[in-house]
Amino acid sequence: MSEHPEGTLYTGGLRQRIEQTVSRISRIAASEFNDDVLIREELGIDSLMSMEILATLEKELDLELDEGEFASVETVGEFFALLESRYHDRRAAG
């Protein structure tokens, strides 16, 4: 995992870390996490599994995630973009 000079993770490293967590919880190979894949319909991630994923990522990445906001996310790409945005916002806020 690479670190940026200010101590933040490069996006590539962050995405890999998120993929590993989601893969571990969902038991879905990370290779299936293409940006245009539908989270619920194609991967079968239900609300209970999504709550576990969010809770784990909150703890691992020191974030506060809104479950309601996640409910509006449809694709893997949207999910990763949301998490990366929250992560970088959190790091910028100090």
Biopython code that builds the backbone (N, CA, C, O; Angstrom):
import numpy as np
from Bio.PDB.StructureBuilder import StructureBuilder

atoms = [
    (1, "MET", "N", (0.848, -1.165, 0.000)),
    (1, "MET", "CA", (0.000, 0.000, 0.000)),
    (1, "MET", "C", (0.896, 1.232, 0.000)),
    (1, "MET", "O", (1.752, 1.373, 0.874)),
    (2, "SER", "N", (0.710, 2.123, -0.968)),
    (2, "SER", "CA", (1.546, 3.301, -1.105)),
    (2, "SER", "C", (0.956, 4.481, -0.345)),
    (2, "SER", "O", (-0.260, 4.652, -0.265)),
    (3, "GLU", "N", (1.857, 5.288, 0.210)),
    (3, "GLU", "CA", (1.398, 6.478, 0.884)),
    (3, "GLU", "C", (1.842, 7.713, 0.132)),
    (3, "GLU", "O", (2.947, 7.772, -0.407)),
    (4, "HIS", "N", (0.970, 8.688, 0.106)),
    (4, "HIS", "CA", (1.227, 9.990, -0.478)),
    (4, "HIS", "C", (2.075, 10.757, 0.529)),
    (4, "HIS", "O", (2.009, 10.454, 1.720)),
    (5, "PRO", "N", (2.864, 11.730, 0.105)),
    (5, "PRO", "CA", (3.700, 12.480, 1.046)),
    (5, "PRO", "C", (2.944, 13.070, 2.226)),
    (5, "PRO", "O", (3.507, 13.180, 3.315)),
    (6, "GLU", "N", (1.676, 13.456, 2.043)),
    (6, "GLU", "CA", (0.913, 13.999, 3.164)),
    (6, "GLU", "C", (0.345, 12.909, 4.050)),
    (6, "GLU", "O", (-0.360, 13.215, 5.012)),
    (7, "GLY", "N", (0.632, 11.635, 3.757)),
    (7, "GLY", "CA", (0.172, 10.558, 4.606)),
    (7, "GLY", "C", (-1.121, 9.909, 4.135)),
    (7, "GLY", "O", (-1.612, 8.996, 4.797)),
    (8, "THR", "N", (-1.687, 10.344, 3.022)),
    (8, "THR", "CA", (-2.904, 9.721, 2.518)),
    (8, "THR", "C", (-2.543, 8.610, 1.556)),
    (8, "THR", "O", (-1.451, 8.601, 0.986)),
    (9, "LEU", "N", (-3.444, 7.692, 1.378)),
    (9, "LEU", "CA", (-3.207, 6.584, 0.459)),
    (9, "LEU", "C", (-3.453, 7.033, -0.962)),
    (9, "LEU", "O", (-4.358, 7.827, -1.216)),
    (10, "TYR", "N", (-2.652, 6.532, -1.899)),
    (10, "TYR", "CA", (-2.964, 6.754, -3.300)),
    (10, "TYR", "C", (-4.290, 6.085, -3.596)),
    (10, "TYR", "O", (-4.632, 5.082, -2.969)),
    (11, "THR", "N", (-5.048, 6.631, -4.552)),
    (11, "THR", "CA", (-6.347, 6.087, -4.879)),
    (11, "THR", "C", (-6.250, 4.609, -5.250)),
    (11, "THR", "O", (-7.105, 3.823, -4.841)),
    (12, "GLY", "N", (-5.242, 4.215, -6.004)),
    (12, "GLY", "CA", (-5.096, 2.813, -6.379)),
    (12, "GLY", "C", (-4.984, 1.911, -5.170)),
    (12, "GLY", "O", (-5.621, 0.859, -5.129)),
    (13, "GLY", "N", (-4.194, 2.294, -4.186)),
    (13, "GLY", "CA", (-4.045, 1.522, -2.963)),
    (13, "GLY", "C", (-5.316, 1.505, -2.153)),
    (13, "GLY", "O", (-5.669, 0.485, -1.560)),
    (14, "LEU", "N", (-6.006, 2.627, -2.122)),
    (14, "LEU", "CA", (-7.265, 2.706, -1.400)),
    (14, "LEU", "C", (-8.301, 1.795, -2.046)),
    (14, "LEU", "O", (-9.003, 1.058, -1.353)),
    (15, "ARG", "N", (-8.395, 1.843, -3.345)),
    (15, "ARG", "CA", (-9.373, 0.987, -4.031)),
    (15, "ARG", "C", (-9.068, -0.489, -3.759)),
    (15, "ARG", "O", (-9.980, -1.277, -3.508)),
    (16, "GLN", "N", (-7.815, -0.852, -3.809)),
    (16, "GLN", "CA", (-7.444, -2.247, -3.551)),
    (16, "GLN", "C", (-7.838, -2.650, -2.135)),
    (16, "GLN", "O", (-8.330, -3.757, -1.917)),
    (17, "ARG", "N", (-7.630, -1.776, -1.194)),
    (17, "ARG", "CA", (-7.994, -2.053, 0.200)),
    (17, "ARG", "C", (-9.513, -2.229, 0.335)),
    (17, "ARG", "O", (-9.975, -3.136, 1.027)),
    (18, "ILE", "N", (-10.280, -1.369, -0.322)),
    (18, "ILE", "CA", (-11.740, -1.478, -0.294)),
    (18, "ILE", "C", (-12.177, -2.780, -0.960)),
    (18, "ILE", "O", (-13.031, -3.497, -0.437)),
    (19, "GLU", "N", (-11.587, -3.081, -2.119)),
    (19, "GLU", "CA", (-11.924, -4.322, -2.831)),
    (19, "GLU", "C", (-11.678, -5.539, -1.956)),
    (19, "GLU", "O", (-12.501, -6.454, -1.923)),
    (20, "GLN", "N", (-10.562, -5.563, -1.250)),
    (20, "GLN", "CA", (-10.240, -6.700, -0.394)),
    (20, "GLN", "C", (-11.273, -6.864, 0.713)),
    (20, "GLN", "O", (-11.694, -7.981, 1.014)),
    (21, "THR", "N", (-11.677, -5.766, 1.312)),
    (21, "THR", "CA", (-12.670, -5.816, 2.379)),
    (21, "THR", "C", (-14.012, -6.302, 1.851)),
    (21, "THR", "O", (-14.626, -7.194, 2.436)),
    (22, "VAL", "N", (-14.467, -5.719, 0.745)),
    (22, "VAL", "CA", (-15.752, -6.110, 0.167)),
    (22, "VAL", "C", (-15.706, -7.567, -0.272)),
    (22, "VAL", "O", (-16.672, -8.302, -0.068)),
    (23, "SER", "N", (-14.611, -7.988, -0.864)),
    (23, "SER", "CA", (-14.455, -9.369, -1.311)),
    (23, "SER", "C", (-14.516, -10.335, -0.133)),
    (23, "SER", "O", (-15.179, -11.370, -0.207)),
    (24, "ARG", "N", (-13.835, -10.002, 0.934)),
    (24, "ARG", "CA", (-13.803, -10.856, 2.121)),
    (24, "ARG", "C", (-15.207, -11.029, 2.718)),
    (24, "ARG", "O", (-15.595, -12.139, 3.081)),
    (25, "ILE", "N", (-15.952, -9.948, 2.818)),
    (25, "ILE", "CA", (-17.285, -9.999, 3.424)),
    (25, "ILE", "C", (-18.302, -10.652, 2.501)),
    (25, "ILE", "O", (-19.118, -11.465, 2.935)),
    (26, "SER", "N", (-18.247, -10.292, 1.233)),
    (26, "SER", "CA", (-19.261, -10.777, 0.280)),
    (26, "SER", "C", (-18.926, -12.146, -0.306)),
    (26, "SER", "O", (-19.789, -12.819, -0.869)),
    (27, "ARG", "N", (-17.652, -12.552, -0.165)),
    (27, "ARG", "CA", (-17.160, -13.798, -0.775)),
    (27, "ARG", "C", (-17.293, -13.757, -2.302)),
    (27, "ARG", "O", (-17.571, -14.765, -2.952)),
    (28, "ILE", "N", (-17.086, -12.564, -2.842)),
    (28, "ILE", "CA", (-17.091, -12.342, -4.292)),
    (28, "ILE", "C", (-15.669, -11.951, -4.673)),
    (28, "ILE", "O", (-15.060, -11.099, -4.025)),
    (29, "ALA", "N", (-15.145, -12.567, -5.716)),
    (29, "ALA", "CA", (-13.784, -12.258, -6.163)),
    (29, "ALA", "C", (-13.675, -10.786, -6.552)),
    (29, "ALA", "O", (-14.554, -10.247, -7.225)),
    (30, "ALA", "N", (-12.609, -10.152, -6.131)),
    (30, "ALA", "CA", (-12.390, -8.738, -6.442)),
    (30, "ALA", "C", (-12.340, -8.489, -7.945)),
    (30, "ALA", "O", (-12.619, -7.379, -8.396)),
    (31, "SER", "N", (-11.989, -9.503, -8.719)),
    (31, "SER", "CA", (-11.943, -9.355, -10.174)),
    (31, "SER", "C", (-13.322, -9.081, -10.775)),
    (31, "SER", "O", (-13.418, -8.655, -11.926)),
    (32, "GLU", "N", (-14.379, -9.317, -10.016)),
    (32, "GLU", "CA", (-15.741, -9.059, -10.491)),
    (32, "GLU", "C", (-16.186, -7.620, -10.233)),
    (32, "GLU", "O", (-17.277, -7.235, -10.653)),
    (33, "PHE", "N", (-15.373, -6.823, -9.556)),
    (33, "PHE", "CA", (-15.751, -5.468, -9.190)),
    (33, "PHE", "C", (-15.419, -4.466, -10.295)),
    (33, "PHE", "O", (-14.658, -3.525, -10.072)),
    (34, "ASN", "N", (-15.976, -4.663, -11.465)),
    (34, "ASN", "CA", (-15.830, -3.700, -12.554)),
    (34, "ASN", "C", (-16.775, -2.536, -12.312)),
    (34, "ASN", "O", (-17.858, -2.712, -11.754)),
    (35, "ASP", "N", (-16.363, -1.346, -12.733)),
    (35, "ASP", "CA", (-17.112, -0.133, -12.428)),
    (35, "ASP", "C", (-18.570, -0.146, -12.866)),
    (35, "ASP", "O", (-19.407, 0.469, -12.206)),
    (36, "ASP", "N", (-18.899, -0.826, -13.959)),
    (36, "ASP", "CA", (-20.269, -0.792, -14.468)),
    (36, "ASP", "C", (-21.157, -1.925, -13.946)),
    (36, "ASP", "O", (-22.318, -2.028, -14.344)),
    (37, "VAL", "N", (-20.632, -2.770, -13.065)),
    (37, "VAL", "CA", (-21.410, -3.879, -12.511)),
    (37, "VAL", "C", (-22.397, -3.345, -11.469)),
    (37, "VAL", "O", (-22.043, -2.525, -10.621)),
    (38, "LEU", "N", (-23.636, -3.825, -11.550)),
    (38, "LEU", "CA", (-24.675, -3.430, -10.595)),
    (38, "LEU", "C", (-24.473, -4.177, -9.279)),
    (38, "LEU", "O", (-24.353, -5.402, -9.258)),
    (39, "ILE", "N", (-24.439, -3.429, -8.195)),
    (39, "ILE", "CA", (-24.122, -3.996, -6.884)),
    (39, "ILE", "C", (-25.166, -5.012, -6.430)),
    (39, "ILE", "O", (-24.819, -6.127, -6.041)),
    (40, "ARG", "N", (-26.412, -4.640, -6.477)),
    (40, "ARG", "CA", (-27.461, -5.510, -5.954)),
    (40, "ARG", "C", (-27.875, -6.581, -6.960)),
    (40, "ARG", "O", (-27.943, -7.764, -6.626)),
    (41, "GLU", "N", (-28.149, -6.162, -8.181)),
    (41, "GLU", "CA", (-28.684, -7.073, -9.186)),
    (41, "GLU", "C", (-27.662, -8.084, -9.694)),
    (41, "GLU", "O", (-27.984, -9.258, -9.872)),
    (42, "GLU", "N", (-26.434, -7.633, -9.929)),
    (42, "GLU", "CA", (-25.434, -8.526, -10.516)),
    (42, "GLU", "C", (-24.542, -9.202, -9.467)),
    (42, "GLU", "O", (-24.162, -10.361, -9.628)),
    (43, "LEU", "N", (-24.213, -8.480, -8.402)),
    (43, "LEU", "CA", (-23.362, -9.074, -7.369)),
    (43, "LEU", "C", (-24.176, -9.721, -6.257)),
    (43, "LEU", "O", (-23.665, -10.570, -5.528)),
    (44, "GLY", "N", (-25.440, -9.327, -6.122)),
    (44, "GLY", "CA", (-26.298, -9.919, -5.105)),
    (44, "GLY", "C", (-26.022, -9.433, -3.694)),
    (44, "GLY", "O", (-26.323, -10.132, -2.726)),
    (45, "ILE", "N", (-25.454, -8.247, -3.569)),
    (45, "ILE", "CA", (-25.196, -7.693, -2.236)),
    (45, "ILE", "C", (-26.493, -7.101, -1.709)),
    (45, "ILE", "O", (-27.006, -6.121, -2.250)),
    (46, "ASP", "N", (-27.022, -7.709, -0.639)),
    (46, "ASP", "CA", (-28.289, -7.260, -0.071)),
    (46, "ASP", "C", (-28.058, -6.216, 1.023)),
    (46, "ASP", "O", (-26.917, -5.853, 1.309)),
    (47, "SER", "N", (-29.135, -5.741, 1.627)),
    (47, "SER", "CA", (-29.023, -4.659, 2.610)),
    (47, "SER", "C", (-28.248, -5.082, 3.851)),
    (47, "SER", "O", (-27.496, -4.278, 4.403)),
    (48, "LEU", "N", (-28.411, -6.316, 4.301)),
    (48, "LEU", "CA", (-27.683, -6.781, 5.478)),
    (48, "LEU", "C", (-26.180, -6.845, 5.204)),
    (48, "LEU", "O", (-25.369, -6.411, 6.022)),
    (49, "MET", "N", (-25.826, -7.388, 4.053)),
    (49, "MET", "CA", (-24.413, -7.472, 3.683)),
    (49, "MET", "C", (-23.838, -6.069, 3.487)),
    (49, "MET", "O", (-22.699, -5.812, 3.877)),
    (50, "SER", "N", (-24.605, -5.167, 2.893)),
    (50, "SER", "CA", (-24.100, -3.807, 2.680)),
    (50, "SER", "C", (-23.857, -3.102, 4.008)),
    (50, "SER", "O", (-22.908, -2.327, 4.126)),
    (51, "MET", "N", (-24.703, -3.356, 5.014)),
    (51, "MET", "CA", (-24.496, -2.749, 6.335)),
    (51, "MET", "C", (-23.196, -3.275, 6.957)),
    (51, "MET", "O", (-22.452, -2.518, 7.580)),
    (52, "GLU", "N", (-22.932, -4.564, 6.787)),
    (52, "GLU", "CA", (-21.688, -5.138, 7.308)),
    (52, "GLU", "C", (-20.473, -4.558, 6.589)),
    (52, "GLU", "O", (-19.459, -4.250, 7.216)),
    (53, "ILE", "N", (-20.583, -4.412, 5.275)),
    (53, "ILE", "CA", (-19.493, -3.832, 4.491)),
    (53, "ILE", "C", (-19.225, -2.395, 4.937)),
    (53, "ILE", "O", (-18.076, -2.016, 5.161)),
    (54, "LEU", "N", (-20.289, -1.595, 5.064)),
    (54, "LEU", "CA", (-20.122, -0.200, 5.468)),
    (54, "LEU", "C", (-19.534, -0.092, 6.868)),
    (54, "LEU", "O", (-18.637, 0.718, 7.103)),
    (55, "ALA", "N", (-20.030, -0.898, 7.799)),
    (55, "ALA", "CA", (-19.521, -0.845, 9.173)),
    (55, "ALA", "C", (-18.039, -1.210, 9.225)),
    (55, "ALA", "O", (-17.267, -0.582, 9.951)),
    (56, "THR", "N", (-17.648, -2.210, 8.465)),
    (56, "THR", "CA", (-16.248, -2.627, 8.433)),
    (56, "THR", "C", (-15.367, -1.547, 7.812)),
    (56, "THR", "O", (-14.292, -1.242, 8.328)),
    (57, "LEU", "N", (-15.829, -0.966, 6.694)),
    (57, "LEU", "CA", (-15.045, 0.085, 6.043)),
    (57, "LEU", "C", (-14.962, 1.336, 6.905)),
    (57, "LEU", "O", (-13.929, 2.006, 6.914)),
    (58, "GLU", "N", (-16.029, 1.664, 7.629)),
    (58, "GLU", "CA", (-15.970, 2.803, 8.543)),
    (58, "GLU", "C", (-14.844, 2.608, 9.556)),
    (58, "GLU", "O", (-14.068, 3.524, 9.829)),
    (59, "LYS", "N", (-14.771, 1.409, 10.101)),
    (59, "LYS", "CA", (-13.756, 1.110, 11.106)),
    (59, "LYS", "C", (-12.356, 1.082, 10.493)),
    (59, "LYS", "O", (-11.432, 1.695, 11.028)),
    (60, "GLU", "N", (-12.196, 0.374, 9.372)),
    (60, "GLU", "CA", (-10.881, 0.223, 8.758)),
    (60, "GLU", "C", (-10.321, 1.524, 8.200)),
    (60, "GLU", "O", (-9.112, 1.753, 8.243)),
    (61, "LEU", "N", (-11.201, 2.380, 7.674)),
    (61, "LEU", "CA", (-10.746, 3.608, 7.024)),
    (61, "LEU", "C", (-10.982, 4.856, 7.869)),
    (61, "LEU", "O", (-10.683, 5.967, 7.433)),
    (62, "ASP", "N", (-11.519, 4.677, 9.080)),
    (62, "ASP", "CA", (-11.825, 5.791, 9.973)),
    (62, "ASP", "C", (-12.739, 6.804, 9.287)),
    (62, "ASP", "O", (-12.415, 7.987, 9.184)),
    (63, "LEU", "N", (-13.889, 6.313, 8.820)),
    (63, "LEU", "CA", (-14.858, 7.147, 8.112)),
    (63, "LEU", "C", (-16.213, 7.087, 8.782)),
    (63, "LEU", "O", (-16.490, 6.188, 9.576)),
    (64, "GLU", "N", (-17.051, 8.051, 8.455)),
    (64, "GLU", "CA", (-18.465, 7.994, 8.806)),
    (64, "GLU", "C", (-19.224, 7.932, 7.493)),
    (64, "GLU", "O", (-19.157, 8.851, 6.677)),
    (65, "LEU", "N", (-19.946, 6.836, 7.298)),
    (65, "LEU", "CA", (-20.664, 6.631, 6.045)),
    (65, "LEU", "C", (-22.158, 6.640, 6.299)),
    (65, "LEU", "O", (-22.634, 6.096, 7.296)),
    (66, "ASP", "N", (-22.891, 7.259, 5.394)),
    (66, "ASP", "CA", (-24.339, 7.370, 5.487)),
    (66, "ASP", "C", (-24.980, 6.213, 4.724)),
    (66, "ASP", "O", (-24.841, 6.113, 3.505)),
    (67, "GLU", "N", (-25.681, 5.341, 5.447)),
    (67, "GLU", "CA", (-26.318, 4.188, 4.804)),
    (67, "GLU", "C", (-27.341, 4.625, 3.764)),
    (67, "GLU", "O", (-27.519, 3.950, 2.750)),
    (68, "GLY", "N", (-28.012, 5.739, 4.002)),
    (68, "GLY", "CA", (-28.993, 6.258, 3.047)),
    (68, "GLY", "C", (-28.339, 6.662, 1.740)),
    (68, "GLY", "O", (-28.897, 6.449, 0.664)),
    (69, "GLU", "N", (-27.166, 7.240, 1.837)),
    (69, "GLU", "CA", (-26.426, 7.635, 0.639)),
    (69, "GLU", "C", (-25.990, 6.394, -0.150)),
    (69, "GLU", "O", (-26.021, 6.389, -1.380)),
    (70, "PHE", "N", (-25.590, 5.359, 0.566)),
    (70, "PHE", "CA", (-25.193, 4.122, -0.098)),
    (70, "PHE", "C", (-26.389, 3.493, -0.818)),
    (70, "PHE", "O", (-26.219, 2.867, -1.865)),
    (71, "ALA", "N", (-27.586, 3.653, -0.272)),
    (71, "ALA", "CA", (-28.783, 3.062, -0.885)),
    (71, "ALA", "C", (-29.020, 3.604, -2.290)),
    (71, "ALA", "O", (-29.624, 2.924, -3.119)),
    (72, "SER", "N", (-28.552, 4.818, -2.567)),
    (72, "SER", "CA", (-28.758, 5.407, -3.891)),
    (72, "SER", "C", (-27.665, 5.003, -4.889)),
    (72, "SER", "O", (-27.782, 5.285, -6.082)),
    (73, "VAL", "N", (-26.614, 4.349, -4.409)),
    (73, "VAL", "CA", (-25.524, 3.900, -5.269)),
    (73, "VAL", "C", (-25.952, 2.623, -5.983)),
    (73, "VAL", "O", (-26.452, 1.687, -5.359)),
    (74, "GLU", "N", (-25.750, 2.598, -7.298)),
    (74, "GLU", "CA", (-26.185, 1.434, -8.073)),
    (74, "GLU", "C", (-25.040, 0.572, -8.590)),
    (74, "GLU", "O", (-25.174, -0.649, -8.662)),
    (75, "THR", "N", (-23.920, 1.188, -8.950)),
    (75, "THR", "CA", (-22.827, 0.425, -9.559)),
    (75, "THR", "C", (-21.601, 0.380, -8.649)),
    (75, "THR", "O", (-21.459, 1.174, -7.719)),
    (76, "VAL", "N", (-20.741, -0.555, -8.944)),
    (76, "VAL", "CA", (-19.483, -0.681, -8.214)),
    (76, "VAL", "C", (-18.665, 0.600, -8.348)),
    (76, "VAL", "O", (-18.072, 1.060, -7.373)),
    (77, "GLY", "N", (-18.630, 1.176, -9.538)),
    (77, "GLY", "CA", (-17.879, 2.411, -9.757)),
    (77, "GLY", "C", (-18.388, 3.554, -8.895)),
    (77, "GLY", "O", (-17.592, 4.307, -8.333)),
    (78, "GLU", "N", (-19.708, 3.692, -8.783)),
    (78, "GLU", "CA", (-20.289, 4.735, -7.925)),
    (78, "GLU", "C", (-19.915, 4.498, -6.462)),
    (78, "GLU", "O", (-19.619, 5.441, -5.728)),
    (79, "PHE", "N", (-19.933, 3.241, -6.049)),
    (79, "PHE", "CA", (-19.600, 2.886, -4.671)),
    (79, "PHE", "C", (-18.155, 3.259, -4.353)),
    (79, "PHE", "O", (-17.883, 3.886, -3.329)),
    (80, "PHE", "N", (-17.230, 2.874, -5.228)),
    (80, "PHE", "CA", (-15.824, 3.197, -4.994)),
    (80, "PHE", "C", (-15.588, 4.704, -5.045)),
    (80, "PHE", "O", (-14.813, 5.231, -4.248)),
    (81, "ALA", "N", (-16.234, 5.392, -5.956)),
    (81, "ALA", "CA", (-16.081, 6.851, -6.046)),
    (81, "ALA", "C", (-16.566, 7.521, -4.765)),
    (81, "ALA", "O", (-15.932, 8.453, -4.272)),
    (82, "LEU", "N", (-17.684, 7.052, -4.228)),
    (82, "LEU", "CA", (-18.225, 7.607, -2.983)),
    (82, "LEU", "C", (-17.246, 7.388, -1.829)),
    (82, "LEU", "O", (-16.960, 8.312, -1.068)),
    (83, "LEU", "N", (-16.741, 6.182, -1.704)),
    (83, "LEU", "CA", (-15.808, 5.884, -0.614)),
    (83, "LEU", "C", (-14.502, 6.657, -0.753)),
    (83, "LEU", "O", (-13.976, 7.174, 0.232)),
    (84, "GLU", "N", (-13.985, 6.736, -1.958)),
    (84, "GLU", "CA", (-12.746, 7.480, -2.175)),
    (84, "GLU", "C", (-12.936, 8.960, -1.862)),
    (84, "GLU", "O", (-12.054, 9.594, -1.284)),
    (85, "SER", "N", (-14.074, 9.502, -2.240)),
    (85, "SER", "CA", (-14.380, 10.899, -1.958)),
    (85, "SER", "C", (-14.456, 11.148, -0.444)),
    (85, "SER", "O", (-13.878, 12.110, 0.063)),
    (86, "ARG", "N", (-15.170, 10.278, 0.262)),
    (86, "ARG", "CA", (-15.292, 10.411, 1.722)),
    (86, "ARG", "C", (-13.921, 10.286, 2.391)),
    (86, "ARG", "O", (-13.600, 11.027, 3.319)),
    (87, "TYR", "N", (-13.132, 9.351, 1.911)),
    (87, "TYR", "CA", (-11.805, 9.130, 2.494)),
    (87, "TYR", "C", (-10.930, 10.372, 2.312)),
    (87, "TYR", "O", (-10.284, 10.820, 3.259)),
    (88, "HIS", "N", (-10.909, 10.918, 1.114)),
    (88, "HIS", "CA", (-10.064, 12.082, 0.853)),
    (88, "HIS", "C", (-10.605, 13.335, 1.548)),
    (88, "HIS", "O", (-9.820, 14.174, 1.989)),
    (89, "ASP", "N", (-11.932, 13.477, 1.653)),
    (89, "ASP", "CA", (-12.519, 14.596, 2.396)),
    (89, "ASP", "C", (-12.123, 14.517, 3.852)),
    (89, "ASP", "O", (-11.795, 15.531, 4.467)),
    (90, "ARG", "N", (-12.153, 13.315, 4.408)),
    (90, "ARG", "CA", (-11.810, 13.104, 5.824)),
    (90, "ARG", "C", (-10.348, 13.455, 6.076)),
    (90, "ARG", "O", (-10.018, 14.086, 7.080)),
    (91, "ARG", "N", (-9.481, 13.048, 5.167)),
    (91, "ARG", "CA", (-8.056, 13.326, 5.318)),
    (91, "ARG", "C", (-7.778, 14.822, 5.151)),
    (91, "ARG", "O", (-6.921, 15.370, 5.845)),
    (92, "ALA", "N", (-8.481, 15.477, 4.252)),
    (92, "ALA", "CA", (-8.283, 16.920, 4.045)),
    (92, "ALA", "C", (-8.748, 17.722, 5.264)),
    (92, "ALA", "O", (-8.173, 18.762, 5.586)),
    (93, "ALA", "N", (-9.794, 17.229, 5.936)),
    (93, "ALA", "CA", (-10.334, 17.930, 7.101)),
    (93, "ALA", "C", (-9.428, 17.754, 8.326)),
    (93, "ALA", "O", (-9.537, 18.490, 9.307)),
    (94, "GLY", "N", (-8.543, 16.771, 8.247)),
    (94, "GLY", "CA", (-7.579, 16.564, 9.306)),
    (94, "GLY", "C", (-8.108, 15.756, 10.403)),
    (94, "GLY", "O", (-7.400, 15.496, 11.376)),
]
sb = StructureBuilder()
sb.init_structure("model")
sb.init_model(0)
sb.init_chain("A")
sb.init_seg("    ")
for serial, (resi, resn, name, xyz) in enumerate(atoms, 1):
    if name == "N":
        sb.init_residue(resn, " ", resi, " ")
    sb.init_atom(name, np.array(xyz, "f"), 0.0, 1.0, " ", f" {name:<3s}", serial, name[0])
structure = sb.get_structure()
